Amino acid sequence: MKRPPIPLLILALLAVVALAAWFLWPRDTQERWLGYVEGEPLQIAAPVSGTLASRAVDRGASVKPGDALFSIDPVVTEAGTAQAAAQVAAAQAQAADLAVQRQRQPELDVSRAAEAAASAQLAKTQKDFDRYAALAAKGFASRAQLDAARQARDVAAASLAQARAQLRSGELSVGRASQQRAASADVANAQAALAAQKHRQKEIAPVSPASGVIEQTYYNPGEWVPANAPVLSVLPNDKRKLRFFVPEGRIAAIRPGQTIHFTCDDCGGDRTAKVSYVAPRAEYTPPVIYSERARSKLVFLVEAWLPADKPLPLGLPVSVRAQ
């Protein structure tokens, strides 16, 4: 009987060994879910319109808290600050020079009209502040708009206090003390306007609120920037998260605060993130993670914050497992 050639025996033996290794080799049998890296950039704007005087950063630049970002031409705001400072000085001088006297009836009528106007203005600014506060709580109004509404309300309150003080001083046989109280309210009103103007000077030259990168720039130096229009966006390192999709049969095991594990290309091994959001209702597999295997599955969106010390690029595909 003719025996098979030795090379064929060796090949057969290697095939058997390879097949056995394939069956016996330990493999990761845990279910994995597809997802990607997403971020929540901050839109940085100025509350006043003007020419963009400078922009200290370009797209892709790294920034840390306190780094200068851009500045709007300060000519108008500097003039407003100087005017407010002059009004403070004038109010203080008037308070110091007031003479003791009783107001005549026409002067009382003027004071009452001023009080009514100040009261109406305060009511209007209070309603504006309440509306902006409600919008800001829902994310539809910026912090700058809320601060501006608060400052307008405070100025109106100071104006009403001044008007009432002047009216009281005219209705009584007043001496220097009551006249000085009215003048003090006038000084407070001027000082509030000056503080608001100084705050606005800071707002036209904002700094980075967090460590991160400049995701996008929208205006170049020399261009006209409308009020409250974002000049650039900052993507903080601690505002990057995973968005992945869990089948309906496994969603009960995922909870906010839970630590999940994930891998990605060239990520240097297994990484972790903390679940922050689980969608309350299911959806069909979105096109961004579409695959033949998962095309008809109902899935739940889950978001998990990433550690700030190792930021990953947006859009990077990831593979997630529960443990």
PLY file of the C-alpha trace (Angstrom):
ply
format ascii 1.0
element vertex 323
property float x
property float y
property float z
element edge 322
property int vertex1
property int vertex2
end_header
0.00 0.00 0.00
1.38 3.36 -0.99
1.70 5.81 1.96
0.78 9.50 1.57
3.68 11.89 1.10
5.08 13.34 4.34
4.28 17.02 3.45
0.58 16.14 3.14
0.62 14.55 6.59
2.21 17.69 8.05
-0.39 19.95 6.42
-3.21 17.78 7.71
-1.76 17.86 11.21
-1.43 21.68 11.12
-5.03 22.01 9.96
-6.24 19.90 12.87
-4.19 21.95 15.34
-5.51 25.24 13.91
-9.10 24.04 14.07
-8.70 22.93 17.68
-7.11 26.28 18.60
-9.99 28.17 17.02
-12.52 26.28 19.14
-10.52 26.31 22.35
-9.02 29.81 22.24
-10.77 32.16 24.75
-12.93 34.74 22.98
-14.86 37.86 24.04
-18.49 36.73 23.97
-19.93 39.87 25.56
-22.48 41.82 23.53
-21.19 45.13 22.20
-23.14 48.18 21.05
-22.18 50.68 18.39
-21.83 54.40 19.01
-19.69 57.48 18.45
-18.11 60.44 20.25
-20.17 63.64 20.48
-19.56 67.02 22.14
-21.42 70.05 23.51
-19.57 73.20 22.39
-20.04 76.58 24.03
-21.02 79.45 21.71
-19.10 82.57 22.79
-20.65 85.93 21.88
-20.65 89.58 22.95
-23.88 91.34 24.07
-23.22 94.38 21.88
-22.63 94.82 18.17
-19.41 96.23 16.78
-16.32 95.60 14.71
-14.26 92.57 15.68
-11.02 94.24 16.78
-9.02 91.05 17.37
-9.33 87.29 17.63
-6.56 85.65 19.65
-7.30 82.04 18.62
-7.90 80.05 15.45
-9.89 76.91 14.82
-8.28 73.88 16.43
-6.28 75.88 19.00
-6.12 74.59 22.57
-7.27 76.96 25.31
-7.39 76.94 29.09
-9.58 78.91 31.52
-8.85 82.64 31.36
-7.24 82.65 27.89
-8.26 85.65 25.77
-10.55 84.74 22.87
-11.52 87.92 21.01
-12.46 91.56 21.56
-15.00 93.92 20.02
-13.90 97.49 19.24
-14.14 99.23 22.66
-14.66 102.81 21.45
-18.42 102.88 22.09
-18.30 101.08 25.43
-15.42 103.23 26.68
-17.41 106.36 25.85
-20.43 104.94 27.68
-18.29 104.17 30.73
-16.88 107.70 30.77
-20.40 109.15 30.52
-21.63 106.95 33.40
-18.65 107.98 35.54
-19.44 111.65 34.88
-23.05 111.09 35.93
-21.87 109.54 39.19
-19.65 112.55 39.87
-22.52 114.94 39.10
-24.92 113.08 41.40
-22.40 113.08 44.21
-21.77 116.82 43.79
-25.51 117.54 43.81
-25.94 115.50 46.99
-23.22 117.50 48.66
-24.62 120.90 47.62
-28.34 120.38 48.30
-29.94 123.23 50.22
-32.75 122.81 52.75
-36.06 123.81 51.12
-39.68 122.75 50.68
-40.88 121.86 47.20
-43.68 123.83 45.62
-46.83 122.15 44.21
-45.64 122.07 40.58
-42.45 120.42 41.74
-44.49 117.83 43.67
-46.52 117.07 40.54
-43.31 116.48 38.61
-42.07 114.17 41.35
-45.31 112.15 41.33
-45.13 111.78 37.57
-41.51 110.64 37.85
-42.51 108.06 40.46
-45.28 106.69 38.23
-42.92 106.45 35.26
-40.25 104.73 37.37
-42.81 102.26 38.75
-44.00 101.38 35.24
-40.41 100.94 34.07
-39.64 98.61 37.00
-42.72 96.50 36.25
-41.66 96.18 32.62
-38.04 95.25 33.42
-39.21 92.73 36.06
-41.42 91.02 33.47
-38.52 91.00 30.99
-36.24 89.43 33.61
-38.83 86.77 34.50
-39.23 85.92 30.82
-35.48 85.63 30.20
-35.06 83.56 33.37
-37.68 81.09 32.15
-36.06 80.94 28.69
-32.57 80.51 30.17
-33.79 77.62 32.33
-34.90 75.85 29.13
-31.69 76.73 27.23
-33.36 79.25 24.87
-31.66 82.39 26.22
-27.97 83.08 26.84
-26.40 83.99 30.15
-25.51 87.40 28.71
-29.17 88.13 27.93
-30.22 87.09 31.44
-27.51 89.29 33.01
-28.59 92.26 30.88
-32.21 91.81 31.95
-31.18 91.59 35.61
-29.10 94.78 35.32
-31.98 96.64 33.65
-34.30 95.57 36.47
-31.83 96.73 39.14
-31.37 100.10 37.47
-35.18 100.53 37.26
-35.51 99.63 40.95
-32.91 102.23 41.87
-34.70 104.82 39.72
-37.99 104.09 41.49
-36.32 104.40 44.87
-34.90 107.75 43.82
-38.28 109.02 42.59
-40.05 107.97 45.78
-37.39 109.54 47.92
-37.68 112.82 46.03
-41.48 112.75 46.38
-41.33 112.13 50.11
-38.83 114.90 50.58
-41.12 117.34 48.75
-44.30 116.38 50.62
-42.78 116.99 54.03
-41.22 119.94 55.67
-37.84 118.44 55.13
-34.45 119.28 56.34
-31.05 118.39 54.99
-31.31 114.71 56.08
-34.30 113.81 53.86
-32.90 115.77 50.95
-29.68 113.87 51.32
-31.55 110.55 51.23
-33.09 111.49 47.89
-29.69 112.56 46.61
-28.18 109.28 47.83
-30.72 107.35 45.75
-29.69 109.42 42.74
-26.06 108.54 43.43
-26.98 104.85 43.74
-28.78 105.00 40.41
-25.75 106.52 38.69
-23.42 104.02 40.32
-25.58 101.10 39.16
-25.40 102.41 35.59
-21.63 102.73 35.88
-21.29 99.16 37.20
-23.40 97.86 34.32
-21.24 99.71 31.81
-18.02 98.35 33.32
-19.43 94.83 33.16
-20.25 95.34 29.51
-16.64 96.34 28.86
-15.58 92.92 30.15
-18.20 91.15 28.04
-16.84 92.56 24.77
-13.49 90.84 25.46
-14.44 87.38 26.81
-12.01 84.72 27.99
-12.21 80.96 27.74
-14.50 79.48 30.40
-12.86 76.03 30.34
-10.00 73.93 29.01
-10.69 72.67 25.51
-10.23 73.44 21.82
-11.65 76.05 19.46
-14.14 74.06 17.41
-15.17 76.81 14.97
-14.69 80.52 14.25
-17.43 82.55 12.57
-15.94 86.06 12.15
-12.55 87.47 11.23
-10.98 90.70 12.58
-12.39 93.75 10.82
-15.84 92.23 10.23
-19.01 93.62 11.79
-20.44 91.35 14.50
-24.15 91.65 15.44
-25.06 91.67 19.12
-25.27 88.20 20.69
-23.95 86.52 17.53
-21.35 83.79 18.35
-17.86 84.77 17.25
-16.45 81.31 17.96
-17.26 78.06 19.73
-15.21 76.33 22.43
-15.45 72.57 22.91
-14.53 71.89 26.57
-12.63 68.71 27.32
-15.22 67.79 29.95
-18.14 68.20 27.52
-17.38 65.19 25.31
-19.58 62.13 25.57
-20.43 58.82 23.98
-23.72 58.34 22.18
-24.53 54.68 21.69
-27.61 52.57 21.14
-28.72 49.65 23.29
-31.27 47.02 22.14
-34.59 47.06 23.94
-33.86 43.67 25.49
-30.81 45.04 27.34
-31.82 48.59 28.23
-33.10 47.63 31.69
-29.50 46.90 32.72
-28.30 50.43 31.89
-28.78 53.17 34.50
-27.54 56.79 34.89
-24.34 56.85 36.93
-23.28 53.41 35.73
-19.74 52.92 34.40
-19.51 51.40 30.93
-16.47 50.18 28.97
-15.65 50.90 25.35
-12.94 50.50 22.73
-12.09 52.40 19.58
-9.40 52.45 16.92
-6.01 53.49 18.28
-7.47 54.33 21.70
-4.84 52.41 23.60
-7.00 49.64 25.06
-10.16 49.52 27.13
-11.61 52.84 28.36
-14.50 53.82 30.64
-17.26 56.43 30.69
-20.17 57.23 33.05
-23.76 57.00 31.82
-25.56 60.34 32.11
-28.74 59.83 30.09
-30.99 56.97 28.97
-33.69 57.79 26.43
-37.23 57.18 27.74
-38.51 55.74 24.45
-37.17 53.45 21.74
-36.29 54.26 18.14
-35.21 52.30 15.09
-31.48 51.93 14.56
-30.31 55.35 13.28
-28.44 55.53 9.94
-25.21 56.65 11.67
-24.71 53.12 13.07
-26.70 51.21 10.42
-25.65 47.62 9.83
-27.28 44.63 8.15
-27.43 42.81 11.51
-29.13 45.67 13.39
-31.27 47.25 10.71
-34.66 46.19 12.13
-33.92 46.44 15.86
-35.55 48.89 18.24
-32.85 50.61 20.29
-32.57 53.20 23.07
-30.18 56.15 22.92
-27.72 56.26 25.83
-25.21 59.04 26.58
-22.12 58.73 28.79
-19.67 61.49 29.76
-16.01 60.91 28.92
-13.11 61.76 31.27
-11.68 65.21 30.57
-8.04 64.11 30.80
-8.08 62.08 27.56
-10.34 63.86 25.03
-11.32 61.91 21.92
-12.13 63.42 18.49
-15.78 63.99 17.67
-17.40 61.40 15.42
-14.99 58.63 16.38
-16.81 55.25 16.20
-16.76 53.22 19.43
-17.79 49.76 20.56
-19.43 49.72 24.01
-20.09 46.97 26.53
-21.77 47.13 29.92
-18.86 45.62 31.92
0 1
1 2
2 3
3 4
4 5
5 6
6 7
7 8
8 9
9 10
10 11
11 12
12 13
13 14
14 15
15 16
16 17
17 18
18 19
19 20
20 21
21 22
22 23
23 24
24 25
25 26
26 27
27 28
28 29
29 30
30 31
31 32
32 33
33 34
34 35
35 36
36 37
37 38
38 39
39 40
40 41
41 42
42 43
43 44
44 45
45 46
46 47
47 48
48 49
49 50
50 51
51 52
52 53
53 54
54 55
55 56
56 57
57 58
58 59
59 60
60 61
61 62
62 63
63 64
64 65
65 66
66 67
67 68
68 69
69 70
70 71
71 72
72 73
73 74
74 75
75 76
76 77
77 78
78 79
79 80
80 81
81 82
82 83
83 84
84 85
85 86
86 87
87 88
88 89
89 90
90 91
91 92
92 93
93 94
94 95
95 96
96 97
97 98
98 99
99 100
100 101
101 102
102 103
103 104
104 105
105 106
106 107
107 108
108 109
109 110
110 111
111 112
112 113
113 114
114 115
115 116
116 117
117 118
118 119
119 120
120 121
121 122
122 123
123 124
124 125
125 126
126 127
127 128
128 129
129 130
130 131
131 132
132 133
133 134
134 135
135 136
136 137
137 138
138 139
139 140
140 141
141 142
142 143
143 144
144 145
145 146
146 147
147 148
148 149
149 150
150 151
151 152
152 153
153 154
154 155
155 156
156 157
157 158
158 159
159 160
160 161
161 162
162 163
163 164
164 165
165 166
166 167
167 168
168 169
169 170
170 171
171 172
172 173
173 174
174 175
175 176
176 177
177 178
178 179
179 180
180 181
181 182
182 183
183 184
184 185
185 186
186 187
187 188
188 189
189 190
190 191
191 192
192 193
193 194
194 195
195 196
196 197
197 198
198 199
199 200
200 201
201 202
202 203
203 204
204 205
205 206
206 207
207 208
208 209
209 210
210 211
211 212
212 213
213 214
214 215
215 216
216 217
217 218
218 219
219 220
220 221
221 222
222 223
223 224
224 225
225 226
226 227
227 228
228 229
229 230
230 231
231 232
232 233
233 234
234 235
235 236
236 237
237 238
238 239
239 240
240 241
241 242
242 243
243 244
244 245
245 246
246 247
247 248
248 249
249 250
250 251
251 252
252 253
253 254
254 255
255 256
256 257
257 258
258 259
259 260
260 261
261 262
262 263
263 264
264 265
265 266
266 267
267 268
268 269
269 270
270 271
271 272
272 273
273 274
274 275
275 276
276 277
277 278
278 279
279 280
280 281
281 282
282 283
283 284
284 285
285 286
286 287
287 288
288 289
289 290
290 291
291 292
292 293
293 294
294 295
295 296
296 297
297 298
298 299
299 300
300 301
301 302
302 303
303 304
304 305
305 306
306 307
307 308
308 309
309 310
310 311
311 312
312 313
313 314
314 315
315 316
316 317
317 318
318 319
319 320
320 321
321 322
